[in-house]
Amino acid sequence: MPAAFRTGLRQRVKLGMLWRAGALSRRLSEALHMRYRTALGLAELADVPRYTTPRELDALLTLASRCRPGANVLEIGSYVGVSSCHLAAGLLRRGGRLFCVDTWNNETMPEGPRDTYADFLNNTRRFAGTIRPLRMRSAELLAAHLQLPLDLVFIDGDHSYEAVRADFERVAPWLAPQGLIALHDVTTYPGVSRLVGELLAGGQWALAGQVDSLVWLRRPRWIDTPWLTPSAAAAPPDASVTDLPQELAARAPAPPRARPRHSAGERA
Ligand SMILES: C[S@@+](CC[C@H](N)C(=O)[O-])C[C@H]1O[C@@H](n2cnc3c(N)ncnc32)[C@H](O)[C@@H]1O
């Protein structure tokens, strides 16, 4: 058998084995994921209507599970509770509470108005110890209704530009410094896309992650650059601001005055 043929055959066998191992590990991780969801009581929600994809729900579960112990999470727009259950399930391990704000009158929903509160309570009964329902319009929400600071906020209520901006502006001051604000339907509702675009362009918020039509934002983290630190003492002796854009140069401290050069004898 020619050597080149033998090498090609070995390569094909190796690739085949790797492909099989990959497929097996995918099946195993799917089975584990299913068992995890079942153990959390999420698998039984399979037939409950929702407006979120399985990947978005997994992301909400993960975001909540990464919050600090005893975290405060807020959801605006809970509908019949599927996203609420995923957020609450994420909080189970380390404790915490989820405030759910909704009129539960199916406002702005394509199916038209109806009372969805009984469905919400029934679907979320397993997480009743974690969930605090607040039946009101989001515009009526006050800090006094919540425990602050908030570690994670999920906004999925009225998707018009004015309403989603008002929701964002209401909750942003209540957010912990490392907190996250997630918004749903960013790729499907122009009002939400416009708000997210404006927030990112404004520079006060940064993209922390995205799955399908769900994005989550955080406050930008500045790299501690000595020439932007507001202390002249921290600036290196040759700090120069001449290359910085104008608005950064305006914020930079004045470079320290050059020290007079002394000979060793003079210094004494
Ligand atoms: C898209 S659904 C939420 C879906 C839910 N997050 C899920 O993934 O299953 C929007 C919800 O927001 C509620 N809603 C709409 N406008 C509201 C407002 N101004 N204040 C409070 N809730 C509102 C509706 O009643 C509805 O239940």
The ligand as an SDF file (V2000), in Angstrom:
LIG
                    3D

 27 29  0  0  0  0  0  0  0  0999 V2000
  -44.0240   40.3400   25.4450 C   0  0  0  0  0  0  0  0  0  0  0  0
  -44.9370   40.1160   26.9270 S   0  0  0  0  0  0  0  0  0  0  0  0
  -43.7260   39.5120   28.0350 C   0  0  0  0  0  0  0  0  0  0  0  0
  -43.2950   38.1250   27.7050 C   0  0  0  0  0  0  0  0  0  0  0  0
  -42.5240   37.4360   28.7980 C   0  0  0  0  0  0  0  0  0  0  0  0
  -41.3730   38.2150   29.2110 N   0  0  0  0  0  0  0  0  0  0  0  0
  -42.0740   36.0710   28.3140 C   0  0  0  0  0  0  0  0  0  0  0  0
  -40.9620   35.9830   27.7660 O   0  0  0  0  0  0  0  0  0  0  0  0
  -42.7890   35.1070   28.4600 O   0  0  0  0  0  0  0  0  0  0  0  0
  -45.2320   41.7700   27.4260 C   0  0  0  0  0  0  0  0  0  0  0  0
  -45.9460   41.8950   28.7760 C   0  0  0  0  0  0  0  0  0  0  0  0
  -45.7990   43.2520   29.1740 O   0  0  0  0  0  0  0  0  0  0  0  0
  -47.0020   43.6980   29.7630 C   0  0  0  0  0  0  0  0  0  0  0  0
  -47.0530   45.1650   29.6120 N   0  0  0  0  0  0  0  0  0  0  0  0
  -47.2050   45.8900   28.4850 C   0  0  0  0  0  0  0  0  0  0  0  0
  -47.1640   47.1900   28.7500 N   0  0  0  0  0  0  0  0  0  0  0  0
  -46.9720   47.3080   30.0870 C   0  0  0  0  0  0  0  0  0  0  0  0
  -46.8360   48.4240   30.9640 C   0  0  0  0  0  0  0  0  0  0  0  0
  -46.8880   49.6910   30.5210 N   0  0  0  0  0  0  0  0  0  0  0  0
  -46.6530   48.1850   32.2690 N   0  0  0  0  0  0  0  0  0  0  0  0
  -46.5800   46.9120   32.7440 C   0  0  0  0  0  0  0  0  0  0  0  0
  -46.6940   45.8260   31.9600 N   0  0  0  0  0  0  0  0  0  0  0  0
  -46.8970   46.0210   30.6420 C   0  0  0  0  0  0  0  0  0  0  0  0
  -48.1170   42.9650   29.0350 C   0  0  0  0  0  0  0  0  0  0  0  0
  -49.2610   42.8790   29.8580 O   0  0  0  0  0  0  0  0  0  0  0  0
  -47.4520   41.6130   28.7660 C   0  0  0  0  0  0  0  0  0  0  0  0
  -47.7720   40.6890   29.7550 O   0  0  0  0  0  0  0  0  0  0  0  0
  1  2  1  0
  2  3  1  0
  2 10  1  0
  3  4  1  0
  4  5  1  0
  5  6  1  0
  5  7  1  0
  7  8  2  0
  7  9  1  0
 10 11  1  0
 11 12  1  0
 11 26  1  0
 12 13  1  0
 13 14  1  0
 13 24  1  0
 14 15  1  0
 14 23  1  0
 15 16  2  0
 16 17  1  0
 17 18  1  0
 17 23  2  0
 18 19  1  0
 18 20  2  0
 20 21  1  0
 21 22  2  0
 22 23  1  0
 24 25  1  0
 24 26  1  0
 26 27  1  0
M  CHG  2   2   1   9  -1
M  END
$$$$
